[in-house]
Amino acid sequence: MSLPQGRVDLVGAGLGAPEYLTEQARQTLALAEVVVYDTLVDPQVLSLVPRDCLCLPTAQGAQHLSQADINQLLVAQCQAGRRVVRLKSGDPFIFGKAQPELAALRAQGCSFGVVPGLSTALAAPVLAGIPLTDARYSQAFAVVTGHRPEALDWPTLACLDTLVILMGGQQLQTIVARLGVHRPADTPIAVIHAAGRPTQRVWVGTLTDILRQTEGESLAPAVIVVGEVVTLRSQCLPTLPLAGRTILVTRAVDSGGQFQTQLRDLGAQVLEMPVLEVTPPPDLQPLDAALAQLPSFDWLLLTSAQAVDAVLERLLALGYDTRHLHGVRIGVVGEKTAQHLRRWGLQPDFIPPEFVADALLTHFPNRDTLAGRPILFPRVASGGREILTQGLRALGALVTEVAAYETRCPDQAPPQVLEQLAAGRVDAVTFTSSKTVRHFCRLLSQTNPEWQLWIQSLAVAAIGPQTAQTCEEYFGRVDVQAQTYTLEGLTIALVEHFASAPRPEPL
């Protein structure tokens, strides 16, 4: 007996973002050869699949595959012997249209499985601070879909303590009207938009005023909660120092994580804006030649995580491994760079007490013995840090500078970031280098000539003095500056800045 080659797994993506995936979902995605995904799935989830995985959306723009087309696609890919993941938002068995797909697979003898997901029906109220059950107010709750309100038994539903309505944002007016026939006008109601995403918003009101509050707003995707439990929101929201704040983090493409996690742990909603794309340098020959002679250098200086990756990835590509670094001392700038180096299994020999590149020169070990000592300095192709190289050479060191990587500005900013900036829903924007400042401004100016109006009311936060100086040049101000030039120092500075500001209403 031979095992079947092809297989289809229906996987629940939860709220959409990677942090809401189950461990089983992650493991299944890691083995996928084909992913067929819905529009509400966060694109970041697709970064968890193998690089050669074929990712197929069920909708592109206004064009949507029919259910019959999706069924046929799954069957065809499975019969071709591939491991297929059908990625659905929420849970596949809660309004996930799973049955037609499973029926089609079964009819064709295809092997399949189902991986549960975290349903927005349960998670969205939690993230909005609304308990669905309570000893006083709610002994039971029901979950319904709101895309066809005329098909629901409103007299029965109105008798329940708590009602959760999925996919009802576009039908809110009809839903309020139907409920108003059977429930008091002051019945509490909450509308939760984009739960668990940086753009999450929550409107809380009653059947009388919720339409006025949400007038002109784009509500889909939305979860609607009706009942007295909505009044418990103020008691259930976490009292964290950055709660209610939306912070925009500028970063390199395919980077980030720790800083964003720190901010979220303190209650912030985090928007991410890639402003740096890291690519190989225009000419790899100088780097290759330097790496071939690496054992002849006394020091290797690495001033960024990008430099760490560029050097070590190229080292491996040339057929070497970390043993090629034996006897070479490594100097790094900043704890973030040091942590990145440790992920490669290497320990830095020197980290200056001030986390800026020029501090390497000021605090370099045994400065009086550097004459004639060879030092390799792989850097960004566009140059910079002349003070560092000039200072080391003035001490007699033999500094070899080579381009290890290049950075460029992405073609465009994420639409959701622009939308939040234009709507005035961002409280602070963070910068970790001068280049992130310049690219941020370039991306915004491409979108709106009056982009500076978008940042008038938000706090500009810089990780260190050089970045702060660039902020002054481009914005005319710096509102937050880290005292220690690390991401943790920047986080502390943000907390201290907002501690003296009025606490915002919960989003």
C-alpha positions as CSV (number, residue, x, y, z in Angstrom):
1,M,0.0,0.0,0.0
2,S,1.4,3.4,-0.9
3,L,0.6,6.6,0.9
4,P,-1.3,9.3,-1.0
5,Q,1.0,12.0,-2.4
6,G,-1.4,14.9,-2.5
7,R,-3.2,16.4,0.5
8,V,-5.3,19.5,1.2
9,D,-5.5,21.0,4.7
10,L,-8.1,23.6,5.5
11,V,-6.3,25.9,7.9
12,G,-7.9,28.6,10.1
13,A,-5.8,31.8,10.0
14,G,-7.5,33.3,13.0
15,L,-7.7,37.1,13.0
16,G,-5.3,37.1,10.0
17,A,-2.0,38.2,11.5
18,P,0.8,35.6,12.2
19,E,0.6,36.0,16.0
20,Y,-2.9,34.6,16.1
21,L,-2.0,31.3,14.3
22,T,-2.1,28.1,16.2
23,E,1.2,26.1,16.3
24,Q,-0.4,23.4,14.2
25,A,-1.3,26.0,11.6
26,R,2.3,27.2,11.5
27,Q,3.6,23.6,11.1
28,T,1.2,23.0,8.3
29,L,2.1,26.2,6.5
30,A,5.8,25.3,6.8
31,L,5.2,22.2,4.7
32,A,2.9,23.7,2.1
33,E,3.7,23.5,-1.6
34,V,0.6,25.5,-2.6
35,V,-1.5,28.0,-0.6
36,V,-4.9,29.1,-1.6
37,Y,-5.8,32.1,0.6
38,D,-8.7,34.5,1.3
39,T,-8.5,38.3,1.1
40,L,-8.8,38.8,4.9
41,V,-5.6,36.8,5.5
42,D,-2.7,39.1,6.5
43,P,0.1,38.9,3.8
44,Q,2.6,38.5,6.6
45,V,1.2,35.0,7.1
46,L,2.4,34.0,3.7
47,S,6.0,34.7,4.8
48,L,5.8,31.5,6.9
49,V,5.5,29.3,3.8
50,P,8.6,27.9,2.0
51,R,10.1,30.2,-0.6
52,D,9.1,28.0,-3.5
53,C,5.5,27.7,-2.4
54,L,2.9,28.8,-4.9
55,C,0.5,31.3,-3.3
56,L,-2.8,31.8,-5.0
57,P,-5.4,34.3,-3.9
58,T,-9.1,33.6,-4.2
59,A,-9.7,37.3,-5.2
60,Q,-7.7,39.9,-7.0
61,G,-9.2,43.4,-7.0
62,A,-12.8,43.1,-8.0
63,Q,-12.3,39.6,-9.5
64,H,-13.4,36.7,-7.2
65,L,-13.1,33.0,-7.9
66,S,-16.4,31.3,-7.6
67,Q,-16.9,28.5,-5.1
68,A,-16.9,26.0,-7.9
69,D,-13.6,27.4,-9.2
70,I,-12.0,27.1,-5.8
71,N,-13.2,23.6,-5.4
72,Q,-11.8,22.6,-8.8
73,L,-8.5,24.4,-8.0
74,L,-8.0,22.5,-4.7
75,V,-8.8,19.1,-6.4
76,A,-6.5,19.8,-9.3
77,Q,-3.5,20.7,-7.1
78,C,-4.1,17.8,-4.8
79,Q,-4.3,15.3,-7.7
80,A,-1.1,16.8,-9.0
81,G,0.5,15.3,-5.8
82,R,1.0,18.6,-4.0
83,R,0.6,19.5,-0.3
84,V,-2.1,22.2,-0.4
85,V,-3.2,24.6,2.3
86,R,-6.6,26.3,1.9
87,L,-6.1,29.3,4.2
88,K,-9.2,30.8,5.6
89,S,-9.7,33.7,8.1
90,G,-11.1,32.8,11.5
91,D,-12.0,29.2,11.8
92,P,-12.9,27.1,8.7
93,F,-16.0,25.7,10.3
94,I,-17.5,29.0,11.4
95,F,-19.1,30.6,8.3
96,G,-16.0,29.5,6.4
97,K,-17.7,27.7,3.5
98,A,-15.7,24.6,4.3
99,Q,-18.4,22.1,3.5
100,P,-18.5,22.6,-0.3
101,E,-14.7,22.3,-0.5
102,L,-14.6,19.2,1.6
103,A,-17.4,17.6,-0.4
104,A,-15.6,18.3,-3.6
105,L,-12.4,16.8,-2.2
106,R,-14.1,13.7,-0.9
107,A,-16.0,13.1,-4.2
108,Q,-12.6,13.0,-6.0
109,G,-10.9,10.8,-3.4
110,C,-8.6,13.5,-2.2
111,S,-6.9,13.3,1.2
112,F,-7.7,16.2,3.4
113,G,-7.5,17.6,7.0
114,V,-8.8,20.5,9.0
115,V,-6.8,22.8,11.3
116,P,-8.9,24.9,13.7
117,G,-8.4,28.6,13.9
118,L,-9.2,31.4,16.4
119,S,-12.6,32.7,15.3
120,T,-13.2,36.5,15.3
121,A,-16.5,35.8,17.0
122,L,-14.6,35.0,20.1
123,A,-11.3,36.9,19.7
124,A,-12.6,40.3,18.5
125,P,-14.7,41.0,21.6
126,V,-11.7,40.1,23.9
127,L,-9.4,42.5,22.0
128,A,-12.1,45.2,22.4
129,G,-12.4,44.5,26.1
130,I,-15.9,43.0,25.9
131,P,-16.6,39.8,27.7
132,L,-19.3,37.7,26.0
133,T,-20.5,36.1,29.3
134,D,-21.0,37.6,32.7
135,A,-22.7,36.5,35.9
136,R,-24.9,39.5,35.9
137,Y,-25.5,40.4,32.3
138,S,-25.0,37.3,30.0
139,Q,-25.7,33.7,30.6
140,A,-25.5,32.8,26.9
141,F,-24.5,34.3,23.6
142,A,-25.3,33.5,20.0
143,V,-23.2,34.0,16.9
144,V,-24.8,34.8,13.5
145,T,-23.8,36.0,10.1
146,G,-25.2,39.4,9.2
147,H,-24.7,39.4,5.4
148,R,-28.4,38.4,5.0
149,P,-30.3,40.0,7.9
150,E,-33.7,39.3,6.3
151,A,-33.1,35.6,6.8
152,L,-32.6,35.8,10.6
153,D,-35.2,35.1,13.3
154,W,-34.9,38.5,15.0
155,P,-37.7,38.0,17.6
156,T,-35.8,34.9,19.0
157,L,-32.3,36.5,18.7
158,A,-33.4,39.7,20.5
159,C,-34.3,37.6,23.5
160,L,-30.7,36.4,24.0
161,D,-28.5,38.2,26.5
162,T,-25.6,38.7,24.0
163,L,-25.6,38.6,20.3
164,V,-22.4,38.5,18.1
165,I,-22.9,39.3,14.4
166,L,-20.2,38.6,11.9
167,M,-20.0,40.1,8.4
168,G,-22.6,42.7,9.3
169,G,-20.8,46.0,8.8
170,Q,-22.5,46.8,5.5
171,Q,-25.9,45.8,7.0
172,L,-25.6,47.8,10.2
173,Q,-28.5,50.1,9.5
174,T,-30.8,47.1,8.8
175,I,-29.5,45.2,11.8
176,V,-30.2,48.2,14.1
177,A,-33.7,48.6,12.7
178,R,-34.5,44.9,13.2
179,L,-33.2,44.9,16.7
180,G,-35.0,48.1,17.6
181,V,-38.3,46.5,17.1
182,H,-37.7,44.0,19.9
183,R,-35.1,45.6,22.2
184,P,-35.0,49.0,24.0
185,A,-33.4,51.9,22.2
186,D,-30.7,52.2,24.9
187,T,-29.5,48.6,24.3
188,P,-25.6,48.8,24.2
189,I,-23.9,47.9,21.0
190,A,-20.3,47.8,19.8
191,V,-18.8,47.7,16.3
192,I,-15.3,46.3,16.1
193,H,-13.4,46.9,12.9
194,A,-10.3,45.0,11.8
195,A,-9.9,43.2,15.2
196,G,-6.4,42.3,16.1
197,R,-4.8,44.5,13.3
198,P,-3.0,47.8,13.7
199,T,-6.0,49.5,12.2
200,Q,-8.4,48.1,14.8
201,R,-11.2,50.6,15.8
202,V,-14.1,50.2,18.2
203,W,-17.3,52.2,18.3
204,V,-19.5,51.9,21.4
205,G,-23.0,53.2,21.7
206,T,-26.6,52.2,21.7
207,L,-29.2,51.3,19.1
208,T,-30.1,55.0,19.1
209,D,-26.7,56.5,18.3
210,I,-24.4,53.9,16.8
211,L,-25.4,54.7,13.2
212,R,-24.5,58.4,13.8
213,Q,-21.1,57.4,15.3
214,T,-20.2,55.2,12.4
215,E,-21.5,57.4,9.6
216,G,-19.1,57.6,6.7
217,E,-16.8,55.0,8.1
218,S,-15.6,51.9,6.3
219,L,-16.7,49.1,8.7
220,A,-15.8,45.9,6.9
221,P,-14.5,43.6,8.2
222,A,-16.5,44.1,11.4
223,V,-17.8,42.2,14.4
224,I,-20.9,43.5,16.1
225,V,-21.7,42.8,19.8
226,V,-25.1,43.6,21.2
227,G,-26.0,43.4,24.9
228,E,-25.3,44.7,28.4
229,V,-21.8,43.2,28.4
230,V,-20.7,46.0,26.2
231,T,-20.9,48.3,29.2
232,L,-18.2,46.3,30.9
233,R,-15.5,47.4,28.4
234,S,-14.1,50.2,30.5
235,Q,-13.5,47.7,33.3
236,C,-11.9,45.0,31.1
237,L,-9.4,47.0,29.0
238,P,-5.8,46.6,30.1
239,T,-4.3,49.6,32.0
240,L,-1.0,49.7,30.1
241,P,1.1,52.8,29.6
242,L,0.7,52.9,25.8
243,A,-2.9,51.7,25.7
244,G,-4.9,53.6,23.1
245,R,-1.8,54.8,21.3
246,T,-1.0,54.0,17.7
247,I,2.7,54.0,16.9
248,L,4.1,53.8,13.4
249,V,7.4,51.9,13.2
250,T,9.7,52.6,10.2
251,R,11.9,49.7,9.5
252,A,13.8,47.7,6.9
253,V,11.9,45.2,4.7
254,D,11.8,41.7,6.3
255,S,13.1,43.0,9.6
256,G,11.7,43.9,12.9
257,G,9.9,42.0,15.7
258,Q,11.4,42.7,19.1
259,F,10.7,46.5,19.1
260,Q,7.2,46.0,17.8
261,T,6.6,43.3,20.5
262,Q,7.8,45.6,23.2
263,L,5.4,48.3,22.1
264,R,2.4,45.9,21.8
265,D,3.2,44.4,25.3
266,L,2.8,48.0,26.6
267,G,-0.6,48.3,25.0
268,A,0.2,50.1,21.7
269,Q,-1.3,49.4,18.4
270,V,1.7,49.1,16.0
271,L,1.7,50.1,12.4
272,E,4.7,49.0,10.4
273,M,6.2,50.9,7.4
274,P,9.1,49.3,5.5
275,V,11.3,52.1,4.3
276,L,14.5,50.2,3.5
277,E,15.1,47.4,1.0
278,V,18.4,45.7,1.6
279,T,20.1,44.3,-1.6
280,P,23.5,43.1,-2.5
281,P,26.1,45.8,-3.4
282,P,26.5,46.6,-7.1
283,D,29.8,44.8,-7.2
284,L,30.5,41.8,-4.9
285,Q,34.1,41.3,-6.0
286,P,35.7,43.6,-3.3
287,L,33.7,41.9,-0.6
288,D,34.6,38.5,-1.8
289,A,38.3,39.4,-2.0
290,A,38.2,40.8,1.6
291,L,36.4,37.7,3.0
292,A,38.9,35.4,1.3
293,Q,41.6,37.2,3.3
294,L,39.5,37.5,6.5
295,P,42.0,35.5,8.7
296,S,44.6,38.2,8.0
297,F,42.6,40.9,9.7
298,D,42.8,41.7,13.4
299,W,39.3,43.2,13.6
300,L,36.0,43.0,11.8
301,L,33.7,46.0,12.4
302,L,29.9,45.5,12.0
303,T,27.7,48.5,12.6
304,S,24.3,47.1,11.8
305,A,22.2,43.9,11.7
306,Q,22.2,44.3,7.9
307,A,26.0,44.2,7.8
308,V,26.0,41.1,10.0
309,D,23.7,39.2,7.6
310,A,25.5,40.5,4.5
311,V,28.9,39.4,5.6
312,L,27.9,36.0,7.1
313,E,25.6,35.1,4.3
314,R,28.3,35.9,1.7
315,L,30.8,33.9,3.7
316,L,28.6,30.8,3.5
317,A,27.9,31.4,-0.2
318,L,31.7,31.4,-0.8
319,G,32.0,28.0,0.8
320,Y,33.4,29.2,4.2
321,D,31.9,28.9,7.6
322,T,32.3,30.7,10.9
323,R,35.6,28.9,11.5
324,H,37.0,31.3,8.9
325,L,36.7,34.0,11.6
326,H,39.1,32.2,14.0
327,G,41.4,34.7,15.5
328,V,39.5,37.8,14.1
329,R,38.0,40.0,16.8
330,I,34.6,41.4,16.1
331,G,33.5,44.9,17.1
332,V,29.8,45.8,16.8
333,V,27.6,48.9,17.4
334,G,24.6,48.5,19.6
335,E,23.0,45.6,21.5
336,K,20.6,44.9,18.6
337,T,23.6,44.3,16.3
338,A,25.2,42.1,19.0
339,Q,22.1,40.1,19.5
340,H,21.9,39.6,15.7
341,L,25.5,38.4,15.7
342,R,24.7,35.9,18.5
343,R,22.0,34.4,16.4
344,W,24.7,33.3,14.1
345,G,26.5,31.6,17.0
346,L,29.2,34.4,17.3
347,Q,30.0,36.6,20.3
348,P,31.2,40.2,19.8
349,D,34.5,41.1,21.3
350,F,33.7,44.8,21.7
351,I,30.6,46.8,22.1
352,P,31.1,50.6,22.8
353,P,29.2,51.9,25.7
354,E,27.5,54.5,23.5
355,F,25.4,52.8,20.8
356,V,26.5,54.9,17.8
357,A,29.2,54.0,15.2
358,D,31.5,56.9,16.0
359,A,31.8,55.6,19.6
360,L,33.8,52.7,18.2
361,L,36.6,55.2,17.6
362,T,36.4,56.8,21.0
363,H,36.3,53.6,23.0
364,F,38.3,51.3,20.7
365,P,40.4,48.9,22.8
366,N,44.2,49.5,22.9
367,R,44.0,52.6,20.6
368,D,47.7,53.2,21.1
369,T,48.6,49.8,19.5
370,L,46.5,50.1,16.3
371,A,49.4,51.3,14.1
372,G,49.8,48.8,11.3
373,R,46.8,46.7,12.4
374,P,44.5,45.5,9.6
375,I,40.8,46.2,10.2
376,L,37.9,45.2,7.8
377,F,34.9,47.5,7.7
378,P,32.1,46.1,5.6
379,R,29.5,48.8,5.2
380,V,26.5,50.0,3.1
381,A,27.5,50.7,-0.5
382,S,26.5,54.4,-0.3
383,G,29.2,55.0,2.2
384,G,29.1,57.0,5.4
385,R,30.9,56.9,8.8
386,E,33.9,58.8,7.4
387,I,34.8,60.0,10.9
388,L,35.2,56.4,12.0
389,T,37.4,55.3,9.2
390,Q,39.4,58.6,9.1
391,G,39.9,58.4,12.9
392,L,41.1,54.8,12.8
393,R,43.5,55.6,10.0
394,A,44.8,58.6,11.9
395,L,45.8,56.1,14.7
396,G,47.7,54.1,12.1
397,A,45.2,51.3,11.5
398,L,45.1,49.8,8.0
399,V,41.3,50.1,7.4
400,T,39.8,48.2,4.4
401,E,36.3,49.4,3.5
402,V,34.2,47.3,1.3
403,A,30.5,47.5,0.2
404,A,28.7,44.6,1.8
405,Y,25.1,45.6,1.0
406,E,23.0,48.4,-0.5
407,T,19.8,50.0,0.8
408,R,17.1,51.6,-1.4
409,C,13.7,53.1,-0.8
410,P,10.7,50.9,-1.5
411,D,8.5,51.9,-4.4
412,Q,5.5,52.8,-2.3
413,A,4.2,52.9,1.3
414,P,1.6,50.5,2.6
415,P,-1.9,51.8,1.8
416,Q,-3.2,51.2,5.3
417,V,-0.4,53.3,6.8
418,L,-1.2,56.2,4.5
419,E,-4.9,55.8,5.4
420,Q,-4.1,56.0,9.1
421,L,-1.8,59.0,8.7
422,A,-4.3,60.9,6.6
423,A,-7.0,60.2,9.1
424,G,-4.9,61.5,12.0
425,R,-4.9,58.2,13.8
426,V,-1.2,57.9,14.4
427,D,0.2,59.1,17.8
428,A,4.0,58.7,17.1
429,V,6.4,57.7,14.4
430,T,9.8,56.1,15.2
431,F,13.1,56.3,13.3
432,T,16.2,54.3,13.9
433,S,18.5,55.9,11.3
434,S,18.9,59.0,9.2
435,K,18.1,56.9,6.1
436,T,14.7,55.8,7.6
437,V,13.8,59.5,8.0
438,R,14.8,60.4,4.4
439,H,13.0,57.4,2.9
440,F,9.9,58.0,5.0
441,C,9.6,61.6,3.7
442,R,10.2,60.5,0.1
443,L,7.4,57.9,0.3
444,L,5.0,60.3,1.8
445,S,5.8,63.1,-0.7
446,Q,5.2,60.7,-3.6
447,T,1.7,60.3,-2.2
448,N,0.6,63.8,-1.1
449,P,2.5,67.1,-1.7
450,E,1.1,68.3,1.6
451,W,2.2,65.2,3.6
452,Q,3.7,67.4,6.3
453,L,0.2,68.2,7.5
454,W,-0.1,64.5,8.4
455,I,2.7,64.6,10.9
456,Q,1.8,67.9,12.6
457,S,-0.1,66.3,15.5
458,L,2.0,63.2,16.0
459,A,5.2,62.7,18.0
460,V,8.5,62.3,16.1
461,A,10.7,59.8,17.9
462,A,14.5,59.2,17.2
463,I,16.8,56.5,18.5
464,G,19.9,58.6,18.8
465,P,21.5,62.0,18.1
466,Q,22.4,61.6,14.5
467,T,18.8,60.4,13.7
468,A,17.5,63.2,15.7
469,Q,19.5,65.7,13.8
470,T,18.0,64.4,10.5
471,C,14.6,64.7,12.0
472,E,15.2,68.3,12.8
473,E,16.3,68.9,9.2
474,Y,13.2,67.3,7.7
475,F,10.5,68.0,10.3
476,G,11.8,70.9,12.2
477,R,11.5,69.1,15.5
478,V,12.1,66.0,17.5
479,D,9.6,65.2,20.2
480,V,11.1,62.0,21.7
481,Q,14.7,60.9,21.8
482,A,16.1,57.8,23.5
483,Q,18.6,58.5,26.3
484,T,20.3,55.2,25.6
485,Y,20.5,54.6,21.9
486,T,18.8,51.3,21.8
487,L,15.3,50.1,20.9
488,E,14.6,49.5,24.5
489,G,15.7,53.1,25.2
490,L,13.4,54.3,22.5
491,T,10.5,52.3,24.1
492,I,11.2,53.9,27.5
493,A,11.3,57.4,25.9
494,L,7.9,56.8,24.3
495,V,6.4,55.6,27.6
496,E,7.8,58.7,29.4
497,H,6.6,61.0,26.7
498,F,3.0,59.7,26.7
499,A,2.9,59.5,30.5
500,S,2.4,63.2,30.8
501,A,-0.1,63.4,27.9
502,P,-3.9,63.0,28.3
503,R,-4.9,59.3,28.1
504,P,-6.8,58.8,24.8
505,E,-10.2,57.1,24.5
506,P,-9.8,53.3,23.8
507,L,-9.7,52.6,20.1
